[in-house]
């Protein structure tokens, strides 16, 4: 098997196992991510309570992202993933049983939602580390592109999944469906074979290991610079995605069908980005791909603030989906390629925390700005931020990275 062959990754047994497991978990996870807020709303009749479930997605990363990588790097990655999935499955079965036994309370679902998100993040960190142990470096861009394709496909299927959940006789069956998908993943994952180098118990010093991960990240100057750039990428992208829904729904008074069609453009763009990322990086290089994405996103955000035509918004959503996906794949692949396998969990956890560090502030700030000046002001500001990021990026050494 030659690592340079584009099709060779499909002959890699470990990759096929990780991808198929990822599909099962992504589908199941998408079901419960959509079902939980609906359950909260059914119990409270409060849109604020329902919306707060989204914040739980970021709390485990912000609270534990810096530290969880230490434990992942110490652990047997396969066993860690099995336990993470198994505990999520048991928790989901338990929630379903709890809902059948009597009138449930929303506080229980908040606590369960937090635990599910924390276990999911632990699994993702271990899976990122496992890819480094399971595949050769030459396959990293291709592997990350295919993992992203699965995640994006689940996002595109979101409206269909939401509709299917609403047709169920009870929303709680969504939890049961997720638990069964996780059970199926548990039947596949044990076939994974990793050649790891375990850390002896006598050498385990938490703070020393944490410092080792920090030094590894700081010593990798291009990755360090990219990590902080991504914090701005994510902040502007999530602000744009949040405000575009408000803009077309409440300001332009579009129908639900029109909103759904426009949002699907982002999903299609993401799918196209995941299919194109490997070839684009091979042809242009990492730095040029990221610079191109910054330019296109600057135009996308700014023009959306000027034009309200349906085709303009649709094109903007497509470009946003395509370019943010291209960014993610290139940066995740570069992190895999340039980080030593024994430190992958720590570096992944630290970069993941920094990636999301600006998101809560961006969500809060964009909402305030939209209330005062409208959603278009948010779009223009996102474009201005991208200009600043591009100037910094253009003057960095990352631009020359392949």
C-alpha positions in Angstrom: 0.0 0.0 0.0 1.5 3.4 -1.0 0.6 6.3 1.3 0.7 8.7 -1.7 -2.1 6.9 -3.5 -5.4 8.9 -3.1 -7.4 5.7 -2.9 -5.1 3.8 -0.5 -6.8 5.2 2.6 -9.8 3.0 1.8 -7.5 0.0 2.2 -6.6 1.0 5.7 -8.6 -1.1 8.1 -8.2 1.4 11.0 -9.5 4.3 8.9 -12.6 2.3 7.8 -13.4 1.4 11.4 -12.9 5.0 12.6 -15.0 6.4 9.7 -17.9 3.9 10.1 -17.9 4.4 13.9 -17.8 8.2 13.3 -20.9 7.9 11.0 -22.9 6.0 13.6 -21.9 8.4 16.4 -22.5 11.5 14.2 -25.9 10.4 13.2 -26.9 9.4 16.7 -25.4 12.5 18.2 -27.3 14.7 15.7 -30.6 13.1 16.7 -30.1 13.8 20.4 -28.6 17.3 19.8 -31.9 18.1 18.1 -34.2 16.1 20.4 -32.8 17.5 23.7 -33.7 21.2 23.1 -37.2 20.1 21.9 -37.6 18.1 25.1 -36.5 21.1 27.2 -39.0 23.3 25.4 -41.8 20.7 25.8 -41.1 20.6 29.6 -40.7 24.4 30.1 -42.4 26.1 27.2 -39.5 28.5 27.3 -37.5 29.4 24.2 -34.7 30.8 26.5 -34.4 27.4 28.3 -34.4 25.7 24.9 -31.7 28.0 23.6 -29.5 27.6 26.6 -28.9 23.9 25.7 -26.7 25.2 22.9 -24.4 26.8 25.4 -23.7 23.4 27.0 -21.9 22.4 23.8 -19.1 24.8 24.6 -18.8 24.4 28.4 -16.9 21.1 28.4 -14.4 22.4 26.0 -13.9 25.7 27.8 -13.8 24.0 31.3 -11.8 20.8 30.5 -10.2 21.2 27.1 -6.8 22.3 28.6 -6.7 19.3 30.9 -8.5 16.3 29.3 -5.7 15.8 26.8 -3.3 14.8 29.6 -5.6 11.9 30.5 -6.1 10.9 26.9 -2.4 10.8 26.2 -1.9 8.6 29.2 -4.8 6.3 28.4 -5.3 3.4 26.1 -7.1 5.4 23.3 -9.2 2.5 22.2 -10.4 1.7 25.7 -11.0 5.4 26.4 -13.2 5.7 23.3 -15.1 2.5 24.2 -15.8 3.8 27.7 -16.9 7.2 26.4 -19.4 5.7 24.0 -20.6 3.1 26.5 -21.3 5.7 29.2 -23.1 7.9 26.7 -25.2 4.9 25.6 -26.1 4.0 29.2 -26.9 7.6 30.0 -29.3 7.8 27.0 -31.0 4.5 27.9 -31.3 5.8 31.4 -32.9 9.1 30.3 -35.4 7.2 28.1 -36.3 4.9 31.0 -36.6 7.9 33.4 -39.0 9.7 31.0 -41.2 6.6 30.9 -41.4 6.1 34.6 -43.1 9.4 35.5 -43.2 13.2 34.8 -39.6 14.2 34.1 -38.0 17.5 35.2 -35.9 19.6 32.9 -33.1 20.0 35.4 -32.3 16.3 34.9 -32.0 16.8 31.2 -29.7 19.8 31.7 -27.4 17.8 33.8 -27.5 14.8 31.4 -26.9 17.2 28.4 -23.7 18.5 30.1 -22.5 15.0 30.8 -23.2 13.8 27.3 -21.3 16.8 25.8 -18.4 16.2 28.1 -18.2 12.5 27.3 -18.6 13.3 23.6 -15.6 15.8 23.8 -13.6 13.1 25.5 -14.3 10.7 22.7 -13.5 13.3 20.0 -10.1 14.1 21.7 -9.2 10.4 21.9 -10.3 9.8 18.3 -8.1 12.7 17.1 -5.2 11.1 18.9 -6.1 7.7 17.5 -5.9 8.9 14.0 -2.3 10.0 14.6 -1.5 6.5 15.8 -3.6 4.6 13.3 -2.7 6.3 10.0 0.5 7.5 8.2 1.2 11.2 8.1 0.5 11.4 4.3 -3.1 10.4 4.9 -4.0 13.1 7.4 -5.6 15.6 5.0 -7.6 12.9 3.3 -8.7 11.4 6.6 -9.8 14.7 8.1 -11.6 15.6 4.9 -13.7 12.4 5.1 -14.4 12.8 8.8 -15.6 16.3 8.0 -17.7 15.1 5.2 -19.6 12.8 7.6 -20.1 15.7 10.1 -21.3 18.1 7.4 -23.6 15.5 5.9 -25.3 15.1 9.3 -25.7 18.9 9.5 -27.3 18.9 6.0 -29.6 16.1 7.2 -30.5 18.1 10.2 -33.9 19.5 8.9 -34.9 16.0 7.8 -33.9 14.5 11.1 -35.8 17.2 13.0 -38.9 16.5 11.0 -38.6 12.7 11.7 -38.2 13.4 15.4 -41.4 15.5 15.4 -43.2 12.7 13.7 -42.3 10.3 16.6 -45.1 9.5 19.0 -42.8 10.8 21.8 -39.7 13.0 21.6 -38.0 10.7 24.0 -37.8 8.0 21.3 -35.1 10.3 19.8 -32.9 9.4 22.9 -33.6 5.7 22.4 -32.6 5.9 18.7 -29.3 7.6 19.7 -28.6 5.0 22.3 -29.1 2.2 19.7 -26.8 3.9 17.2 -24.2 4.2 20.0 -24.7 0.5 20.7 -24.0 -0.3 17.1 -20.8 1.8 17.3 -19.7 -0.3 20.3 -19.9 -3.4 18.1 -17.6 -1.9 15.5 -15.0 0.0 17.5 -13.4 -3.0 19.3 -11.9 -4.0 15.9 -9.6 -1.0 15.9 -5.9 -1.8 16.2 -3.5 0.9 17.5 0.2 0.6 18.1 0.5 2.9 21.1 3.3 3.6 23.5 1.7 3.7 26.9 3.0 6.1 29.6 4.3 4.2 32.6 2.5 5.0 35.9 5.9 6.0 37.5 6.4 8.7 34.9 2.9 10.3 35.3 3.1 13.8 36.7 0.0 15.8 35.8 1.4 19.4 35.8 4.6 18.2 34.1 2.7 16.5 31.4 0.5 19.6 30.9 3.6 21.8 30.6 5.0 19.3 28.0 1.9 19.7 25.9 2.1 23.5 26.2 5.8 23.6 25.2 5.0 21.3 22.2 2.3 23.7 21.0 4.4 26.9 21.6 7.4 25.3 19.9 5.3 24.7 16.8 5.1 28.3 15.8 2.9 27.9 12.7 0.3 25.9 14.6 0.4 28.4 17.5 -0.3 31.2 15.1 -3.0 29.2 13.3 -4.7 28.4 16.6 -5.3 32.0 17.4 -6.4 32.8 13.9 -9.0 30.0 14.2 -10.4 31.7 17.4 -11.3 34.6 15.2 -12.5 32.4 12.3 -14.9 30.6 14.7 -16.1 33.8 16.3 -17.0 35.4 13.1 -18.4 32.3 11.5 -20.8 31.4 14.4 -21.9 35.1 14.6 -22.7 35.1 10.9 -24.5 31.7 11.1 -26.6 32.9 14.1 -27.5 36.3 12.7 -28.3 35.2 9.1 -31.2 33.2 10.5 -32.5 36.2 12.5 -31.9 38.4 9.4 -33.9 36.4 6.9 -36.6 35.3 9.3 -37.3 38.5 11.3 -35.9 41.3 9.2 -36.6 40.1 5.7 -39.7 38.2 6.8 -38.9 35.1 4.7 -41.0 32.0 5.0 -39.8 28.9 6.8 -39.3 27.1 3.5 -37.1 29.9 2.1 -35.0 29.9 5.3 -34.6 26.2 5.1 -33.5 26.4 1.4 -30.9 29.1 2.2 -29.5 27.3 5.2 -29.2 24.1 3.1 -26.8 26.1 0.8 -24.3 26.2 3.7 -24.5 22.4 4.0 -24.0 21.9 0.3 -21.0 24.2 0.4 -19.6 22.3 3.4 -20.0 19.0 1.5 -18.2 20.4 -1.6 -15.5 21.8 0.7 -14.9 18.5 2.3 -14.7 16.8 -1.2 -12.3 19.5 -2.6 -10.0 20.2 0.4 -7.5 17.5 -0.3 -7.0 18.5 -4.0 -6.9 22.2 -3.2 -4.3 21.8 -0.6 -2.2 19.6 -2.8 -2.4 22.2 -5.6 -2.2 25.4 -3.6 -0.6 24.6 -0.3 -1.9 25.2 3.2 -1.1 28.9 3.4 -2.6 29.8 0.1 -5.8 27.8 0.8 -6.3 29.7 4.1 -5.5 33.0 2.5 -8.1 32.3 -0.2 -10.7 31.4 2.4 -10.1 34.6 4.3 -10.6 36.7 1.2 -13.8 34.9 0.2 -15.2 35.1 3.7 -14.4 38.8 3.9 -16.4 39.4 0.7 -19.2 37.0 1.8 -19.8 38.6 5.2 -19.5 42.2 3.8 -21.7 41.7 0.8 -24.4 40.0 2.9 -24.6 43.2 4.9 -25.3 45.2 1.7 -27.5 43.0 -0.4 -30.7 41.3 0.6 -31.4 39.4 -2.6 -32.2 35.7 -2.1 -29.5 34.6 -4.5 -26.9 36.7 -2.7 -27.8 35.2 0.6 -27.7 31.7 -0.9 -24.3 32.2 -2.5 -23.0 33.7 0.8 -24.2 30.7 2.7 -22.6 28.3 0.2 -19.3 30.2 0.3 -19.4 30.3 4.1 -20.0 26.5 4.3 -17.3 25.8 1.7 -14.6 28.0 3.1 -15.0 27.3 6.8 -14.9 23.5 5.9 -11.7 24.1 3.9 -10.2 26.0 6.8 -11.1 23.3 9.3 -9.7 20.4 7.3 -6.4 22.1 6.4 -5.8 23.2 10.0 -6.8 19.9 11.6 -4.7 18.0 9.1 -1.7 20.3 9.8 -2.1 19.7 13.6 -2.0 16.0 13.0 1.0 16.2 10.7 3.2 18.4 12.9 2.4 17.0 16.4 4.1 14.1 18.0 1.7 11.2 18.6 2.4 10.9 22.4 1.4 14.6 22.8 -1.6 14.6 20.4 -4.3 14.6 23.1 -2.8 17.5 25.0 -2.2 19.7 21.9 -5.6 18.8 20.6 -7.2 19.8 23.9 -5.3 23.1 24.2 -5.9 24.1 20.6 -9.6 23.1 20.9 -10.0 25.4 23.9 -8.4 28.3 22.2 -10.4 27.6 19.0 -13.6 28.3 21.0 -12.4 31.0 23.4 -14.0 33.8 21.5 -17.3 32.1 20.7 -19.3 33.0 23.9 -18.3 36.6 23.6 -19.1 36.6 19.9 -22.6 35.1 20.5 -23.3 37.7 23.2 -21.8 40.7 21.3 -23.5 39.9 18.0 -26.9 39.7 19.7 -26.4 43.1 21.3 -25.2 44.7 18.1 -28.1 43.2 16.2 -30.5 44.7 18.7 -29.0 48.1 18.4 -28.1 48.3 14.7 -29.6 45.2 13.0 -28.0 42.0 11.7 -26.4 43.8 8.7 -24.1 45.6 11.1 -23.0 42.2 12.5 -22.2 41.0 8.9 -20.1 44.1 8.1 -18.2 43.8 11.4 -17.5 40.2 10.7 -16.0 41.3 7.3 -13.9 43.9 9.0 -12.6 41.4 11.5 -11.6 39.1 8.6 -9.7 41.9 7.0 -7.7 42.3 10.2 -7.1 38.6 10.4 -6.0 38.5 6.7 -3.4 41.3 7.3 -2.0 39.4 10.2 -2.0 36.1 8.3 -0.4 37.6 5.3 2.5 38.9 7.4 3.0 35.5 9.1 5.2 32.6 8.0 2.1 30.4 7.9 1.4 31.8 4.4 4.3 29.8 3.1 3.3 26.5 4.7 2.5 23.7 2.3 
